[in-house]
Amino acid sequence: MKILVLNCGSSSLKYQLINMENEEVLASGKYERIGEKEAFIVHKVNGKKYKIERTAMNHEEAIDFTLKQLTNPEYKVIDSLDEVSAIGHRIVNGGEKILKPMIINEEVLQILKDAIDLAPLHNPGGISGIEACMRVMPGKPMTVVVDTAFHQTMQEDKYLFPIPYRFYKEYHLRKYGAHGTSHMYVAKRLAEILKKDIKDLKIVTCHLGQGASLCAVDGGKSVETSMGLTPLGGIPMVTRSGDLDPSVVTYIMKKENLSASEVENLLNKQSGLEGISGLVPDFREIENASLDGNERAMIAIKHFNYQVAAYIAKCAVAMGGMDAIIFTGGIGENQIRVREGICKNLEFMGVKIDTEKNAIKGEETELSCDNSKVKIYLIPTNEELMIARETKALIE
């Protein structure tokens, strides 16, 4: 069985074709700048990369051209699209109605459209990808794995906001979280590594990347997470502010005479570590500048480390303790000093990171000292494989 996994952004398309017999990635890649004449695809197969400049004015054109690469005689991995058993889609927010991976039909598609207001930067692209596949590959079974579904096990005292209750009843305003697929994958992987039943573990998963969130996974279930109504909330990110005193928002709007859309754009795309440092929105560049003595960059990195550590402690409170901390995502997997800086803030809780073990990037390994009360692990995430597994289980 071969599963095609699609992750559509507003102007991008990431994909993997996975042979589920051995979970081998047959082909993968990313289409960028969809909607522009300068669109291009980077297709990876057999350890080689092929960059092809190809205009794609919408997701349907991008998906159609991507599928052709899978059967391209020059580097084909399948003889026919008939070999693709199903397509698994990633969507950020499914509201309160999608609690688990589901086979896509018109009803499910409408639920996803109804949740666009809850993820305006993310859901539209994913929905466009689903509708494009319906046209390009009609009748092919499709599933949706929603990031927010994993967090639907949180209790009301964790997901409600302290605002008039009617806003929850009328507009479904609540904490939804994000990165659920990643949090679920790395937590399950740790249970496998430790050879323990996940039901017996209290794990804090730290998905740290351009977007970043933490999750308290107690017995395999999400009981607390950092992101809120949208992926803007929680810890500070590279360009996103994370949680703020609400008066900061209204104050800026009044002083700068900004509309709701304008201030939302400022908080999503001009804030976070970029906002503090004044540097380009690249975590590596900001960290390098901090090491070179740039004061604002140093403040930005210290602020990030502190806020992540503080939320790890909050997750421990939510679970009544913690057995392990997992670092994953682009930053979590590759920024050695950041992992160390976060853990240094938690030494009072018995968290001790081994600096020699920590001198590694992108490889699955334990990072904790032998006498650490809490295990620390680096586990590269694999959301695509998680989606493929869920898709296989559904269509079978």
C-alpha positions as CSV (number, residue, x, y, z in Angstrom):
1,M,0.0,0.0,0.0
2,K,1.3,3.4,-1.0
3,I,0.0,6.6,0.8
4,L,0.5,10.1,-0.6
5,V,0.7,12.7,2.3
6,L,0.0,16.3,1.5
7,N,0.5,19.4,3.7
8,C,-0.7,22.5,1.9
9,G,0.1,26.0,3.0
10,S,-1.4,29.2,1.6
11,S,1.3,29.3,-1.2
12,S,3.1,26.0,-0.7
13,L,2.7,22.2,-1.0
14,K,4.8,19.7,0.9
15,Y,4.4,16.0,0.0
16,Q,5.6,12.5,0.6
17,L,4.8,9.2,-1.1
18,I,5.3,6.4,1.5
19,N,5.3,2.7,0.9
20,M,3.5,1.4,4.0
21,E,4.9,-2.1,3.7
22,N,8.2,-0.8,5.1
23,E,7.4,2.9,5.7
24,E,10.0,3.9,3.1
25,V,9.7,7.4,1.6
26,L,9.7,6.8,-2.1
27,A,9.6,10.5,-3.0
28,S,9.1,13.8,-1.3
29,G,9.3,17.5,-2.0
30,K,7.9,20.9,-1.8
31,Y,6.2,23.2,-4.2
32,E,6.7,26.9,-3.4
33,R,5.3,30.3,-4.5
34,I,2.1,28.8,-5.7
35,G,0.0,31.6,-7.3
36,E,3.1,33.3,-8.7
37,K,4.9,33.0,-12.1
38,E,8.1,32.3,-10.2
39,A,6.7,29.1,-8.7
40,F,9.0,26.1,-8.4
41,I,9.2,22.5,-7.1
42,V,12.0,20.7,-5.4
43,H,11.4,17.0,-5.9
44,K,13.5,14.4,-4.0
45,V,13.9,10.8,-5.0
46,N,16.7,8.2,-4.6
47,G,18.8,10.7,-2.6
48,K,18.8,13.3,-5.4
49,K,17.1,16.7,-5.7
50,Y,15.5,18.0,-8.8
51,K,14.5,21.7,-8.9
52,I,12.0,22.5,-11.6
53,E,10.7,26.0,-12.3
54,R,7.1,25.6,-13.2
55,T,4.3,28.2,-12.8
56,A,1.4,27.0,-10.7
57,M,-1.3,29.6,-10.3
58,N,-3.3,27.4,-7.8
59,H,-3.0,24.2,-5.8
60,E,-4.8,22.2,-8.5
61,E,-2.0,23.0,-11.0
62,A,0.7,22.3,-8.4
63,I,-0.8,19.0,-7.4
64,D,-1.3,18.0,-11.0
65,F,2.4,18.7,-11.8
66,T,3.6,17.0,-8.6
67,L,1.7,13.8,-9.4
68,K,3.4,13.8,-12.9
69,Q,6.8,13.7,-11.1
70,L,5.9,10.5,-9.4
71,T,5.5,8.8,-12.8
72,N,8.1,10.8,-14.7
73,P,10.2,8.2,-16.7
74,E,13.4,10.0,-15.7
75,Y,13.0,9.2,-12.0
76,K,9.6,7.5,-11.6
77,V,8.8,5.7,-8.3
78,I,5.5,4.3,-9.5
79,D,4.2,3.2,-12.9
80,S,0.7,4.6,-12.5
81,L,-1.3,6.8,-10.0
82,D,-3.5,3.7,-9.6
83,E,-0.7,2.5,-7.2
84,V,-1.6,5.3,-4.8
85,S,-4.1,3.8,-2.4
86,A,-5.1,7.0,-0.6
87,I,-4.2,10.6,0.1
88,G,-3.7,11.9,3.7
89,H,-4.1,15.6,4.3
90,R,-2.9,17.7,7.2
91,I,-5.2,20.5,8.4
92,V,-4.4,22.7,11.4
93,N,-7.8,23.3,13.0
94,G,-11.0,21.2,12.8
95,G,-12.9,23.1,15.6
96,E,-14.6,20.9,18.2
97,K,-16.3,18.5,15.7
98,I,-13.3,16.6,14.4
99,L,-11.9,14.6,17.3
100,K,-9.8,12.1,15.4
101,P,-8.5,11.3,11.9
102,M,-11.5,11.0,9.4
103,I,-12.2,10.0,5.9
104,I,-13.1,13.1,3.9
105,N,-16.6,13.5,2.6
106,E,-18.7,16.6,1.9
107,E,-19.8,16.9,5.6
108,V,-16.2,16.7,6.9
109,L,-15.1,19.2,4.2
110,Q,-17.8,21.7,5.4
111,I,-16.6,21.3,9.0
112,L,-13.1,22.3,7.9
113,K,-14.5,25.3,6.0
114,D,-16.5,26.4,9.1
115,A,-13.2,26.4,11.1
116,I,-11.4,28.7,8.7
117,D,-11.9,31.7,11.1
118,L,-10.0,29.7,13.8
119,A,-6.9,29.2,11.5
120,P,-7.2,31.9,8.8
121,L,-3.5,31.6,7.8
122,H,-3.5,27.8,7.6
123,N,-6.8,26.2,6.9
124,P,-7.6,27.8,3.4
125,G,-4.5,26.2,1.8
126,G,-5.2,22.8,3.2
127,I,-8.8,23.0,2.0
128,S,-7.7,24.1,-1.4
129,G,-5.4,21.0,-1.5
130,I,-8.3,18.7,-0.7
131,E,-10.6,20.2,-3.3
132,A,-7.8,20.1,-5.9
133,C,-7.2,16.4,-5.2
134,M,-11.0,15.8,-5.6
135,R,-10.7,17.2,-9.1
136,V,-7.3,15.8,-10.1
137,M,-7.8,12.3,-8.6
138,P,-11.6,11.8,-8.4
139,G,-12.8,8.9,-6.4
140,K,-9.5,8.4,-4.6
141,P,-10.0,7.8,-0.8
142,M,-8.8,10.8,1.2
143,T,-8.4,11.3,4.9
144,V,-7.7,14.4,7.1
145,V,-5.5,14.4,10.2
146,V,-6.2,17.6,12.1
147,D,-3.6,19.1,14.5
148,T,-6.2,20.2,16.9
149,A,-7.8,16.8,17.3
150,F,-5.1,15.5,19.6
151,H,-5.8,18.3,22.1
152,Q,-9.6,17.6,22.3
153,T,-8.9,15.5,25.4
154,M,-8.1,18.6,27.4
155,Q,-10.6,19.4,30.1
156,E,-12.7,22.6,30.3
157,D,-10.6,24.2,33.1
158,K,-7.6,24.0,30.7
159,Y,-9.2,25.1,27.4
160,L,-11.7,27.8,28.5
161,F,-10.7,31.5,28.4
162,P,-11.6,33.7,31.4
163,I,-14.1,35.8,29.4
164,P,-17.9,35.7,29.3
165,Y,-19.0,32.1,28.8
166,R,-21.4,33.1,26.0
167,F,-18.4,33.7,23.7
168,Y,-17.5,30.1,24.0
169,K,-21.1,29.0,23.4
170,E,-21.8,31.4,20.5
171,Y,-18.4,31.6,18.8
172,H,-16.5,28.5,20.1
173,L,-13.8,30.7,21.5
174,R,-11.4,28.4,23.4
175,K,-7.9,27.0,23.4
176,Y,-7.5,24.6,20.5
177,G,-3.7,24.1,20.4
178,A,-1.7,23.0,17.3
179,H,1.1,20.6,16.2
180,G,-1.0,17.7,17.6
181,T,0.3,15.3,15.0
182,S,3.9,16.0,16.0
183,H,3.2,15.9,19.7
184,M,1.5,12.6,19.3
185,Y,4.2,11.1,17.1
186,V,7.2,11.9,19.4
187,A,5.3,10.9,22.6
188,K,4.5,7.5,21.1
189,R,8.1,7.2,19.8
190,L,9.5,7.8,23.3
191,A,7.2,5.1,24.8
192,E,8.7,2.7,22.2
193,I,12.3,3.8,23.1
194,L,11.7,3.3,26.8
195,K,9.8,0.1,26.2
196,K,7.0,1.4,28.4
197,D,3.2,1.7,28.0
198,I,2.5,5.3,27.1
199,K,-0.4,5.2,29.6
200,D,2.3,5.1,32.4
201,L,4.2,8.2,31.2
202,K,4.0,11.9,31.8
203,I,5.7,13.6,28.9
204,V,6.3,17.3,28.0
205,T,6.8,17.5,24.2
206,C,8.4,20.7,22.9
207,H,7.8,21.3,19.2
208,L,10.1,24.2,18.5
209,G,10.3,25.6,15.0
210,Q,9.2,28.7,13.1
211,G,5.9,27.9,14.8
212,A,6.4,26.5,18.3
213,S,4.2,24.8,20.9
214,L,4.5,22.6,24.0
215,C,2.1,19.8,25.1
216,A,1.6,17.9,28.4
217,V,1.0,14.3,27.3
218,D,-0.3,12.4,30.3
219,G,-0.9,8.7,29.6
220,G,-0.9,9.3,25.9
221,K,-3.4,12.1,26.0
222,S,-3.0,15.9,25.7
223,V,-4.0,17.6,28.9
224,E,-2.4,21.0,28.4
225,T,-0.8,22.8,25.4
226,S,0.7,26.3,24.9
227,M,-1.0,27.5,21.7
228,G,-4.4,29.0,22.1
229,L,-7.4,29.9,19.9
230,T,-5.0,30.1,17.0
231,P,-1.3,29.3,16.3
232,L,-0.4,32.9,17.4
233,G,-0.8,32.1,21.1
234,G,1.6,30.5,23.6
235,I,5.3,30.9,23.8
236,P,7.1,33.6,21.6
237,M,8.1,32.3,18.2
238,V,10.4,33.6,15.5
239,T,7.8,36.2,14.2
240,R,4.8,35.5,16.4
241,S,4.3,37.2,19.7
242,G,2.8,34.4,21.7
243,D,0.7,35.3,24.7
244,L,0.4,39.0,25.6
245,D,-1.4,41.2,28.1
246,P,-4.5,41.9,26.0
247,S,-4.1,45.6,26.7
248,V,-0.9,45.6,24.7
249,V,-3.0,44.9,21.6
250,T,-5.6,47.6,22.2
251,Y,-2.9,50.1,23.2
252,I,-1.0,49.6,19.9
253,M,-4.2,49.8,18.0
254,K,-5.0,53.2,19.5
255,K,-1.5,54.6,19.3
256,E,-0.8,53.5,15.8
257,N,-4.4,53.7,14.5
258,L,-4.3,50.1,13.3
259,S,-7.2,47.9,12.3
260,A,-7.8,44.5,13.7
261,S,-6.3,42.9,10.6
262,E,-3.3,45.2,10.7
263,V,-2.5,44.5,14.3
264,E,-3.1,40.7,13.7
265,N,-0.5,40.9,10.9
266,L,2.0,42.7,13.2
267,L,1.6,40.1,15.9
268,N,1.9,37.2,13.4
269,K,4.7,38.4,11.1
270,Q,6.7,41.2,12.8
271,S,6.8,40.2,16.5
272,G,8.4,37.4,18.5
273,L,12.2,37.1,18.5
274,E,12.3,39.2,15.3
275,G,10.4,42.0,17.1
276,I,12.8,42.0,20.1
277,S,16.0,41.6,18.1
278,G,15.2,43.7,15.1
279,L,17.0,41.1,13.0
280,V,15.9,39.0,10.1
281,P,13.2,36.3,10.9
282,D,15.7,33.4,11.1
283,F,16.3,31.8,14.5
284,R,19.8,30.8,13.5
285,E,20.8,34.3,12.5
286,I,19.3,35.7,15.8
287,E,21.2,33.1,17.9
288,N,24.5,33.7,16.0
289,A,24.1,37.5,16.6
290,S,23.5,36.8,20.3
291,L,26.8,34.9,20.4
292,D,28.5,37.8,18.8
293,G,27.4,40.1,21.5
294,N,24.3,41.7,19.9
295,E,22.4,42.8,23.1
296,R,18.9,42.7,21.7
297,A,19.5,39.3,20.1
298,M,20.8,38.1,23.5
299,I,17.6,39.3,25.2
300,A,15.5,37.6,22.5
301,I,17.2,34.2,23.0
302,K,17.1,34.4,26.8
303,H,13.4,35.4,26.6
304,F,12.6,32.4,24.4
305,N,14.5,30.0,26.7
306,Y,12.8,31.4,29.8
307,Q,9.3,31.2,28.3
308,V,9.8,27.6,27.1
309,A,11.1,26.5,30.4
310,A,8.2,28.3,32.2
311,Y,5.7,26.5,30.1
312,I,7.4,23.1,30.7
313,A,6.9,23.8,34.4
314,K,3.3,24.6,33.7
315,C,2.9,21.3,31.8
316,A,4.4,19.5,34.8
317,V,1.8,21.2,37.1
318,A,-1.0,20.0,34.7
319,M,0.2,16.4,35.0
320,G,1.3,16.4,38.6
321,G,4.9,15.7,37.6
322,M,6.8,14.7,34.5
323,D,8.9,11.8,33.5
324,A,10.5,13.2,30.3
325,I,11.0,16.2,28.1
326,I,11.2,15.8,24.3
327,F,12.7,18.4,22.0
328,T,11.6,18.2,18.3
329,G,11.0,20.6,15.4
330,G,13.6,22.6,13.5
331,I,14.9,24.5,16.5
332,G,14.4,21.7,19.0
333,E,16.3,19.2,16.9
334,N,19.2,21.5,15.8
335,Q,19.8,24.4,18.2
336,I,22.2,22.9,20.8
337,R,22.6,26.0,23.0
338,V,18.9,26.6,23.1
339,R,18.1,23.2,24.5
340,E,20.8,23.7,27.1
341,G,19.6,27.1,28.0
342,I,16.0,25.9,28.4
343,C,17.1,23.0,30.6
344,K,19.4,25.2,32.8
345,N,16.3,27.1,33.8
346,L,14.8,23.9,35.1
347,E,17.7,22.5,37.1
348,F,15.8,23.3,40.3
349,M,13.3,20.7,39.2
350,G,16.0,18.0,38.8
351,V,16.3,18.5,35.1
352,K,20.0,18.0,34.1
353,I,21.2,18.0,30.5
354,D,24.5,16.3,29.6
355,T,26.4,18.8,27.5
356,E,28.4,16.1,25.7
357,K,25.3,14.1,24.8
358,N,23.6,17.4,23.8
359,A,26.3,18.2,21.2
360,I,24.2,16.6,18.4
361,K,21.7,17.7,15.8
362,G,18.8,15.9,14.3
363,E,19.4,12.5,15.6
364,E,17.3,10.5,18.0
365,T,19.1,10.3,21.3
366,E,18.9,10.8,25.1
367,L,20.3,14.1,26.3
368,S,19.9,13.8,30.1
369,C,22.6,13.2,32.7
370,D,22.5,9.8,34.5
371,N,21.3,11.5,37.7
372,S,18.6,13.7,36.1
373,K,15.3,13.2,37.7
374,V,13.6,13.9,34.3
375,K,14.7,12.1,31.1
376,I,15.5,14.5,28.2
377,Y,15.3,13.3,24.6
378,L,15.8,14.6,21.1
379,I,13.4,12.9,18.8
380,P,13.0,14.2,15.2
381,T,9.4,14.6,14.4
382,N,7.7,12.8,11.5
383,E,4.2,14.2,11.0
384,E,4.0,12.8,7.5
385,L,4.6,9.2,8.7
386,M,2.0,9.7,11.5
387,I,-0.5,10.9,8.9
388,A,0.3,8.0,6.6
389,R,-0.2,5.5,9.5
390,E,-3.5,7.1,10.4
391,T,-4.6,7.0,6.8
392,K,-3.7,3.4,6.4
393,A,-5.6,2.4,9.5
394,L,-8.7,4.3,8.3
395,I,-9.0,3.0,4.8
396,E,-8.3,-0.6,6.0
